[in-house]
């Protein structure tokens, strides 16, 4: 079985790897001819963080030891938005600032 994945971002590439591990042959389509030097985002958010941790890559990407923990707010806005009233499936984040240190709300 072949699967086409649109976009070679973190989610698309992790999906391609997971499918390949399951014996599915993924084809990743990306419109850019090479990786961009411009920063597009400051981190990973949501289920891809849990998957990165499941594959043993979280500590290297986050720059800090330990598993991901649900974020208490979104840091992608001018002010943090609290998610404390959300379910236990609140999004996790994995952010690295230019200084190389991970950041959280």
N, CA, C and O atoms as CSV, one atom per row, in Angstrom:
chain,resi,resn,atom,element,x,y,z
A,1,UNK,N,N,0.846,-1.175,0.000
A,1,UNK,CA,C,0.000,0.000,0.000
A,1,UNK,C,C,0.891,1.238,0.000
A,1,UNK,O,O,1.859,1.305,0.758
A,2,UNK,N,N,0.576,2.206,-0.833
A,2,UNK,CA,C,1.272,3.486,-0.868
A,2,UNK,C,C,0.368,4.559,-0.277
A,2,UNK,O,O,-0.849,4.535,-0.461
A,3,UNK,N,N,0.981,5.498,0.433
A,3,UNK,CA,C,0.252,6.612,1.029
A,3,UNK,C,C,0.984,7.892,0.663
A,3,UNK,O,O,2.207,7.968,0.782
A,4,UNK,N,N,0.239,8.895,0.218
A,4,UNK,CA,C,0.817,10.199,-0.096
A,4,UNK,C,C,0.573,11.126,1.088
A,4,UNK,O,O,-0.547,11.233,1.588
A,5,UNK,N,N,1.638,11.795,1.531
A,5,UNK,CA,C,1.558,12.748,2.639
A,5,UNK,C,C,1.915,14.119,2.095
A,5,UNK,O,O,2.954,14.294,1.458
A,6,UNK,N,N,1.060,15.076,2.345
A,6,UNK,CA,C,1.287,16.438,1.874
A,6,UNK,C,C,1.996,17.248,2.949
A,6,UNK,O,O,1.421,17.536,3.998
A,7,UNK,N,N,3.241,17.612,2.687
A,7,UNK,CA,C,3.993,18.456,3.608
A,7,UNK,C,C,5.041,17.693,4.401
A,7,UNK,O,O,4.756,16.657,5.001
A,8,UNK,N,N,6.259,18.223,4.393
A,8,UNK,CA,C,7.377,17.600,5.097
A,8,UNK,C,C,7.693,18.332,6.392
A,8,UNK,O,O,8.857,18.471,6.767
A,9,UNK,N,N,6.643,18.804,7.081
A,9,UNK,CA,C,6.823,19.412,8.396
A,9,UNK,C,C,6.925,18.319,9.451
A,9,UNK,O,O,6.982,17.136,9.115
A,10,UNK,N,N,6.950,18.706,10.725
A,10,UNK,CA,C,7.083,17.706,11.788
A,10,UNK,C,C,6.003,16.627,11.756
A,10,UNK,O,O,6.303,15.444,11.919
A,11,UNK,N,N,4.755,17.026,11.547
A,11,UNK,CA,C,3.674,16.036,11.522
A,11,UNK,C,C,3.772,15.116,10.319
A,11,UNK,O,O,3.613,13.903,10.451
A,12,UNK,N,N,4.032,15.681,9.149
A,12,UNK,CA,C,4.139,14.865,7.948
A,12,UNK,C,C,5.292,13.878,7.999
A,12,UNK,O,O,5.141,12.724,7.598
A,13,UNK,N,N,6.438,14.318,8.487
A,13,UNK,CA,C,7.594,13.430,8.563
A,13,UNK,C,C,7.414,12.352,9.633
A,13,UNK,O,O,7.794,11.200,9.425
A,14,UNK,N,N,6.830,12.727,10.785
A,14,UNK,CA,C,6.579,11.709,11.804
A,14,UNK,C,C,5.563,10.685,11.316
A,14,UNK,O,O,5.700,9.492,11.587
A,15,UNK,N,N,4.536,11.149,10.592
A,15,UNK,CA,C,3.563,10.221,10.021
A,15,UNK,C,C,4.244,9.277,9.037
A,15,UNK,O,O,3.976,8.075,9.042
A,16,UNK,N,N,5.120,9.813,8.198
A,16,UNK,CA,C,5.841,8.977,7.231
A,16,UNK,C,C,6.676,7.912,7.942
A,16,UNK,O,O,6.694,6.754,7.525
A,17,UNK,N,N,7.359,8.302,9.003
A,17,UNK,CA,C,8.170,7.340,9.765
A,17,UNK,C,C,7.303,6.270,10.408
A,17,UNK,O,O,7.643,5.087,10.365
A,18,UNK,N,N,6.186,6.673,11.002
A,18,UNK,CA,C,5.293,5.700,11.644
A,18,UNK,C,C,4.707,4.730,10.627
A,18,UNK,O,O,4.615,3.529,10.881
A,19,UNK,N,N,4.314,5.256,9.482
A,19,UNK,CA,C,3.773,4.369,8.444
A,19,UNK,C,C,4.836,3.396,7.949
A,19,UNK,O,O,4.546,2.219,7.737
A,20,UNK,N,N,6.052,3.873,7.765
A,20,UNK,CA,C,7.137,3.002,7.309
A,20,UNK,C,C,7.414,1.896,8.326
A,20,UNK,O,O,7.658,0.752,7.943
A,21,UNK,N,N,7.380,2.227,9.616
A,21,UNK,CA,C,7.572,1.214,10.658
A,21,UNK,C,C,6.469,0.158,10.628
A,21,UNK,O,O,6.689,-0.986,11.026
A,22,UNK,N,N,5.280,0.544,10.154
A,22,UNK,CA,C,4.152,-0.388,10.058
A,22,UNK,C,C,4.128,-1.137,8.729
A,22,UNK,O,O,3.209,-1.914,8.469
A,23,UNK,N,N,5.132,-0.906,7.892
A,23,UNK,CA,C,5.206,-1.617,6.615
A,23,UNK,C,C,4.492,-0.940,5.466
A,23,UNK,O,O,4.374,-1.518,4.385
A,24,UNK,N,N,4.015,0.273,5.678
A,24,UNK,CA,C,3.357,1.034,4.621
A,24,UNK,C,C,4.406,1.908,3.946
A,24,UNK,O,O,5.308,2.423,4.606
A,25,UNK,N,N,4.291,2.072,2.643
A,25,UNK,CA,C,5.262,2.861,1.905
A,25,UNK,C,C,4.736,4.284,1.684
A,25,UNK,O,O,3.901,4.511,0.808
A,26,UNK,N,N,5.229,5.246,2.486
A,26,UNK,CA,C,4.757,6.623,2.323
A,26,UNK,C,C,5.555,7.387,1.276
A,26,UNK,O,O,6.741,7.131,1.066
A,27,UNK,N,N,4.884,8.328,0.625
A,27,UNK,CA,C,5.531,9.272,-0.277
A,27,UNK,C,C,5.191,10.660,0.250
A,27,UNK,O,O,4.020,11.032,0.331
A,28,UNK,N,N,6.232,11.432,0.612
A,28,UNK,CA,C,6.026,12.764,1.163
A,28,UNK,C,C,6.205,13.789,0.050
A,28,UNK,O,O,7.241,13.822,-0.614
A,29,UNK,N,N,5.188,14.623,-0.149
A,29,UNK,CA,C,5.255,15.684,-1.142
A,29,UNK,C,C,5.457,17.019,-0.430
A,29,UNK,O,O,4.722,17.353,0.499
A,30,UNK,N,N,6.457,17.774,-0.873
A,30,UNK,CA,C,6.754,19.077,-0.291
A,30,UNK,C,C,6.947,20.061,-1.423
A,30,UNK,O,O,7.644,19.763,-2.393
A,31,UNK,N,N,6.341,21.226,-1.314
A,31,UNK,CA,C,6.429,22.196,-2.409
A,31,UNK,C,C,7.763,22.922,-2.459
A,31,UNK,O,O,8.158,23.401,-3.521
A,32,UNK,N,N,8.472,23.015,-1.327
A,32,UNK,CA,C,9.770,23.685,-1.330
A,32,UNK,C,C,10.853,22.730,-1.826
A,32,UNK,O,O,10.854,21.558,-1.448
A,33,UNK,N,N,11.780,23.211,-2.672
A,33,UNK,CA,C,12.811,22.324,-3.204
A,33,UNK,C,C,13.868,21.928,-2.174
A,33,UNK,O,O,14.551,20.919,-2.350
A,34,UNK,N,N,14.011,22.705,-1.108
A,34,UNK,CA,C,14.982,22.395,-0.057
A,34,UNK,C,C,14.499,23.030,1.251
A,34,UNK,O,O,13.619,23.891,1.231
A,35,UNK,N,N,15.067,22.612,2.384
A,35,UNK,CA,C,14.637,23.213,3.659
A,35,UNK,C,C,14.877,24.719,3.675
A,35,UNK,O,O,15.887,25.208,3.167
A,36,UNK,N,N,13.939,25.437,4.261
A,36,UNK,CA,C,14.036,26.890,4.366
A,36,UNK,C,C,14.949,27.276,5.515
A,36,UNK,O,O,15.001,26.580,6.530
A,37,UNK,N,N,15.668,28.379,5.364
A,37,UNK,CA,C,16.501,28.900,6.441
A,37,UNK,C,C,15.718,29.821,7.363
A,37,UNK,O,O,16.213,30.202,8.424
A,38,UNK,N,N,14.500,30.183,6.968
A,38,UNK,CA,C,13.658,31.051,7.782
A,38,UNK,C,C,12.914,30.231,8.826
A,38,UNK,O,O,12.343,29.187,8.513
A,39,UNK,N,N,12.923,30.712,10.082
A,39,UNK,CA,C,12.150,29.983,11.095
A,39,UNK,C,C,10.657,30.080,10.803
A,39,UNK,O,O,10.152,31.155,10.477
A,40,UNK,N,N,9.958,28.966,10.920
A,40,UNK,CA,C,8.520,28.926,10.636
A,40,UNK,C,C,7.701,28.810,11.905
A,40,UNK,O,O,6.547,29.235,11.934
A,41,UNK,N,N,8.270,28.247,12.943
A,41,UNK,CA,C,7.555,28.052,14.203
A,41,UNK,C,C,8.589,27.933,15.315
A,41,UNK,O,O,9.774,27.722,15.055
A,42,UNK,N,N,8.139,28.068,16.528
A,42,UNK,CA,C,9.091,27.972,17.629
A,42,UNK,C,C,8.999,26.657,18.381
A,42,UNK,O,O,9.617,26.513,19.436
A,43,UNK,N,N,8.258,25.711,17.879
A,43,UNK,CA,C,8.193,24.433,18.571
A,43,UNK,C,C,7.125,23.516,18.029
A,43,UNK,O,O,6.496,23.793,17.009
A,44,UNK,N,N,6.935,22.421,18.729
A,44,UNK,CA,C,5.935,21.423,18.385
A,44,UNK,C,C,4.819,21.488,19.414
A,44,UNK,O,O,5.067,21.749,20.592
A,45,UNK,N,N,3.592,21.251,18.972
A,45,UNK,CA,C,2.441,21.330,19.864
A,45,UNK,C,C,1.520,20.153,19.598
A,45,UNK,O,O,1.346,19.738,18.452
A,46,UNK,N,N,0.938,19.623,20.643
A,46,UNK,CA,C,-0.110,18.624,20.501
A,46,UNK,C,C,0.387,17.193,20.456
A,46,UNK,O,O,1.390,16.845,21.078
A,47,UNK,N,N,-0.328,16.378,19.715
A,47,UNK,CA,C,-0.072,14.940,19.691
A,47,UNK,C,C,1.302,14.582,19.154
A,47,UNK,O,O,1.853,13.552,19.542
A,48,UNK,N,N,1.879,15.401,18.268
A,48,UNK,CA,C,3.200,15.076,17.746
A,48,UNK,C,C,4.235,15.071,18.871
A,48,UNK,O,O,5.226,14.345,18.789
A,49,UNK,N,N,4.019,15.874,19.928
A,49,UNK,CA,C,4.932,15.880,21.079
A,49,UNK,C,C,4.892,14.529,21.784
A,49,UNK,O,O,5.932,13.987,22.158
A,50,UNK,N,N,3.703,13.993,21.961
A,50,UNK,CA,C,3.593,12.668,22.594
A,50,UNK,C,C,4.239,11.596,21.728
A,50,UNK,O,O,4.870,10.679,22.255
A,51,UNK,N,N,4.095,11.691,20.426
A,51,UNK,CA,C,4.702,10.726,19.524
A,51,UNK,C,C,6.228,10.838,19.549
A,51,UNK,O,O,6.926,9.824,19.557
A,52,UNK,N,N,6.741,12.060,19.561
A,52,UNK,CA,C,8.192,12.275,19.649
A,52,UNK,C,C,8.722,11.638,20.940
A,52,UNK,O,O,9.781,11.010,20.934
A,53,UNK,N,N,7.988,11.800,22.038
A,53,UNK,CA,C,8.391,11.192,23.303
A,53,UNK,C,C,8.327,9.670,23.214
A,53,UNK,O,O,9.223,8.978,23.698
A,54,UNK,N,N,7.277,9.154,22.601
A,54,UNK,CA,C,7.120,7.706,22.453
A,54,UNK,C,C,8.304,7.097,21.698
A,54,UNK,O,O,8.705,5.968,21.980
A,55,UNK,N,N,8.850,7.825,20.762
A,55,UNK,CA,C,9.988,7.349,19.961
A,55,UNK,C,C,11.341,7.672,20.602
A,55,UNK,O,O,12.387,7.401,20.013
A,56,UNK,N,N,11.322,8.255,21.815
A,56,UNK,CA,C,12.573,8.521,22.526
A,56,UNK,C,C,13.330,9.754,22.073
A,56,UNK,O,O,14.530,9.863,22.326
A,57,UNK,N,N,12.657,10.690,21.408
A,57,UNK,CA,C,13.312,11.873,20.864
A,57,UNK,C,C,13.011,13.150,21.641
A,57,UNK,O,O,13.583,14.199,21.342
A,58,UNK,N,N,12.128,13.083,22.628
A,58,UNK,CA,C,11.667,14.306,23.294
A,58,UNK,C,C,12.780,15.066,24.002
A,58,UNK,O,O,12.911,16.275,23.811
A,59,UNK,N,N,13.581,14.387,24.810
A,59,UNK,CA,C,14.611,15.083,25.581
A,59,UNK,C,C,15.594,15.818,24.678
A,59,UNK,O,O,15.994,16.940,24.987
A,60,UNK,N,N,15.987,15.200,23.566
A,60,UNK,CA,C,16.927,15.850,22.648
A,60,UNK,C,C,16.314,17.085,21.996
A,60,UNK,O,O,17.001,18.089,21.809
A,61,UNK,N,N,15.036,17.021,21.653
A,61,UNK,CA,C,14.385,18.162,21.004
A,61,UNK,C,C,14.000,19.253,21.986
A,61,UNK,O,O,14.091,20.436,21.657
A,62,UNK,N,N,13.575,18.883,23.180
A,62,UNK,CA,C,13.134,19.870,24.164
A,62,UNK,C,C,14.307,20.524,24.881
A,62,UNK,O,O,14.185,21.645,25.376
A,63,UNK,N,N,15.440,19.834,24.940
A,63,UNK,CA,C,16.592,20.381,25.625
A,63,UNK,C,C,16.484,20.303,27.138
A,63,UNK,O,O,17.198,21.008,27.851
A,64,UNK,N,N,15.595,19.450,27.632
A,64,UNK,CA,C,15.454,19.268,29.074
A,64,UNK,C,C,15.032,17.827,29.338
A,64,UNK,O,O,14.350,17.213,28.517
A,65,UNK,N,N,15.439,17.293,30.483
A,65,UNK,CA,C,15.082,15.901,30.789
A,65,UNK,C,C,13.623,15.760,31.193
A,65,UNK,O,O,12.952,16.729,31.549
A,66,UNK,N,N,13.161,14.535,31.126
A,66,UNK,CA,C,11.806,14.230,31.571
A,66,UNK,C,C,10.810,14.185,30.443
A,66,UNK,O,O,11.064,14.695,29.351
A,67,UNK,N,N,9.663,13.565,30.713
A,67,UNK,CA,C,8.620,13.453,29.685
A,67,UNK,C,C,7.878,14.773,29.508
A,67,UNK,O,O,7.964,15.652,30.366
A,68,UNK,N,N,7.153,14.920,28.407
A,68,UNK,CA,C,6.339,16.131,28.226
A,68,UNK,C,C,5.210,16.161,29.239
A,68,UNK,O,O,4.681,15.123,29.635
A,69,UNK,N,N,4.855,17.348,29.644
A,69,UNK,CA,C,3.732,17.528,30.566
A,69,UNK,C,C,2.715,18.437,29.885
A,69,UNK,O,O,3.093,19.300,29.093
A,70,UNK,N,N,1.436,18.253,30.183
A,70,UNK,CA,C,0.438,19.133,29.570
A,70,UNK,C,C,0.755,20.594,29.873
A,70,UNK,O,O,1.131,20.943,30.992
A,71,UNK,N,N,0.600,21.420,28.880
A,71,UNK,CA,C,0.884,22.845,29.001
A,71,UNK,C,C,-0.268,23.518,29.753
A,71,UNK,O,O,-1.436,23.184,29.553
A,72,UNK,N,N,0.080,24.460,30.609
A,72,UNK,CA,C,-0.955,25.172,31.355
A,72,UNK,C,C,-1.510,26.352,30.573
A,72,UNK,O,O,-2.425,27.026,31.046
A,73,UNK,N,N,-0.981,26.612,29.400
A,73,UNK,CA,C,-1.457,27.716,28.569
A,73,UNK,C,C,-0.765,27.695,27.228
A,73,UNK,O,O,0.244,27.012,27.053
A,74,UNK,N,N,-1.296,28.433,26.290
A,74,UNK,CA,C,-0.682,28.536,24.975
A,74,UNK,C,C,0.264,29.714,24.957
A,74,UNK,O,O,-0.131,30.826,25.308
A,75,UNK,N,N,1.500,29.498,24.559
A,75,UNK,CA,C,2.487,30.573,24.528
A,75,UNK,C,C,2.632,31.174,23.134
A,75,UNK,O,O,3.511,32.006,22.913
A,76,UNK,N,N,1.790,30.769,22.200
A,76,UNK,CA,C,1.892,31.263,20.827
A,76,UNK,C,C,1.073,32.528,20.617
A,76,UNK,O,O,0.913,32.988,19.486
A,77,UNK,N,N,0.564,33.079,21.682
A,77,UNK,CA,C,-0.239,34.293,21.619
A,77,UNK,C,C,0.487,35.392,22.388
A,77,UNK,O,O,1.411,35.086,23.141
A,78,UNK,N,N,0.105,36.665,22.228
A,78,UNK,CA,C,0.768,37.738,22.984
A,78,UNK,C,C,0.681,37.545,24.495
A,78,UNK,O,O,1.580,37.975,25.218
A,79,UNK,N,N,-0.380,36.909,24.986
A,79,UNK,CA,C,-0.522,36.614,26.415
A,79,UNK,C,C,-0.894,35.144,26.535
A,79,UNK,O,O,-1.584,34.602,25.672
A,80,UNK,N,N,-0.441,34.501,27.600
A,80,UNK,CA,C,-0.770,33.091,27.789
A,80,UNK,C,C,-2.266,32.917,28.001
A,80,UNK,O,O,-2.897,33.690,28.722
A,81,UNK,N,N,-2.823,31.898,27.368
A,81,UNK,CA,C,-4.236,31.553,27.529
A,81,UNK,C,C,-4.282,30.292,28.373
A,81,UNK,O,O,-3.748,29.259,27.969
A,82,UNK,N,N,-4.898,30.358,29.515
A,82,UNK,CA,C,-4.933,29.224,30.434
A,82,UNK,C,C,-5.748,28.081,29.855
A,82,UNK,O,O,-6.815,28.293,29.280
A,83,UNK,N,N,-5.237,26.870,30.011
A,83,UNK,CA,C,-5.962,25.662,29.631
A,83,UNK,C,C,-6.197,24.799,30.867
A,83,UNK,O,O,-6.448,23.599,30.748
A,84,UNK,N,N,-6.116,25.404,32.055
A,84,UNK,CA,C,-6.236,24.643,33.290
A,84,UNK,C,C,-7.602,23.972,33.441
A,84,UNK,O,O,-7.708,22.974,34.154
A,85,UNK,N,N,-8.633,24.479,32.804
A,85,UNK,CA,C,-9.954,23.875,32.897
A,85,UNK,C,C,-10.189,22.791,31.860
A,85,UNK,O,O,-11.270,22.203,31.824
A,86,UNK,N,N,-9.215,22.516,31.025
A,86,UNK,CA,C,-9.347,21.514,29.964
A,86,UNK,C,C,-9.145,20.111,30.520
A,86,UNK,O,O,-8.726,19.933,31.664
A,87,UNK,N,N,-9.444,19.142,29.707
A,87,UNK,CA,C,-9.274,17.743,30.085
A,87,UNK,C,C,-7.790,17.424,30.251
A,87,UNK,O,O,-6.926,18.258,29.981
A,88,UNK,N,N,-7.514,16.214,30.695
A,88,UNK,CA,C,-6.126,15.790,30.872
A,88,UNK,C,C,-5.418,15.635,29.535
A,88,UNK,O,O,-4.204,15.433,29.512
A,89,UNK,N,N,-6.121,15.722,28.451
A,89,UNK,CA,C,-5.507,15.631,27.122
A,89,UNK,C,C,-5.104,17.015,26.621
A,89,UNK,O,O,-5.013,17.236,25.413
A,90,UNK,N,N,-4.862,17.947,27.542
A,90,UNK,CA,C,-4.425,19.289,27.154
A,90,UNK,C,C,-3.150,19.164,26.330
A,90,UNK,O,O,-2.362,18.243,26.547
A,91,UNK,N,N,-2.939,20.072,25.392
A,91,UNK,CA,C,-1.785,19.954,24.505
A,91,UNK,C,C,-0.464,20.077,25.254
A,91,UNK,O,O,-0.336,20.845,26.207
A,92,UNK,N,N,0.507,19.305,24.799
A,92,UNK,CA,C,1.869,19.412,25.306
A,92,UNK,C,C,2.657,20.253,24.314
A,92,UNK,O,O,2.317,20.311,23.133
A,93,UNK,N,N,3.699,20.897,24.790
A,93,UNK,CA,C,4.526,21.693,23.890
A,93,UNK,C,C,5.983,21.297,24.010
A,93,UNK,O,O,6.423,20.794,25.043
A,94,UNK,N,N,6.709,21.525,22.964
A,94,UNK,CA,C,8.154,21.314,22.929
A,94,UNK,C,C,8.713,22.510,22.183
A,94,UNK,O,O,8.722,22.519,20.952
A,95,UNK,N,N,9.176,23.510,22.899
A,95,UNK,CA,C,9.651,24.749,22.285
A,95,UNK,C,C,11.118,24.965,22.585
A,95,UNK,O,O,11.598,24.629,23.668
A,96,UNK,N,N,11.826,25.525,21.626
A,96,UNK,CA,C,13.212,25.921,21.820
A,96,UNK,C,C,13.352,27.348,21.345
A,96,UNK,O,O,13.046,27.665,20.195
A,97,UNK,N,N,13.815,28.207,22.234
A,97,UNK,CA,C,14.078,29.585,21.834
A,97,UNK,C,C,15.441,29.649,21.171
A,97,UNK,O,O,16.220,28.699,21.253
A,98,UNK,N,N,15.730,30.751,20.522
A,98,UNK,CA,C,17.011,30.892,19.837
A,98,UNK,C,C,18.211,30.690,20.753
A,98,UNK,O,O,19.285,30.313,20.286
A,99,UNK,N,N,18.047,30.932,22.039
A,99,UNK,CA,C,19.130,30.736,22.994
A,99,UNK,C,C,19.441,29.253,23.183
A,99,UNK,O,O,20.452,28.897,23.789
A,100,UNK,N,N,18.567,28.391,22.664
A,100,UNK,CA,C,18.757,26.954,22.793
A,100,UNK,C,C,18.077,26.363,24.024
A,100,UNK,O,O,18.097,25.147,24.214
A,101,UNK,N,N,17.473,27.209,24.864
A,101,UNK,CA,C,16.773,26.743,26.050
A,101,UNK,C,C,15.309,26.524,25.722
A,101,UNK,O,O,14.717,27.283,24.954
A,102,UNK,N,N,14.729,25.494,26.299
A,102,UNK,CA,C,13.316,25.266,26.038
A,102,UNK,C,C,12.491,26.273,26.825
A,102,UNK,O,O,12.926,26.785,27.857
A,103,UNK,N,N,11.305,26.544,26.326
A,103,UNK,CA,C,10.435,27.515,26.987
A,103,UNK,C,C,9.042,26.951,27.127
A,103,UNK,O,O,8.615,26.106,26.341
A,104,UNK,N,N,8.335,27.427,28.139
A,104,UNK,CA,C,6.943,27.075,28.361
A,104,UNK,C,C,6.238,28.303,28.868
A,104,UNK,O,O,6.878,29.244,29.338
A,105,UNK,N,N,4.935,28.305,28.779
A,105,UNK,CA,C,4.129,29.409,29.279
A,105,UNK,C,C,4.323,29.574,30.760
A,105,UNK,O,O,3.722,30.460,31.366
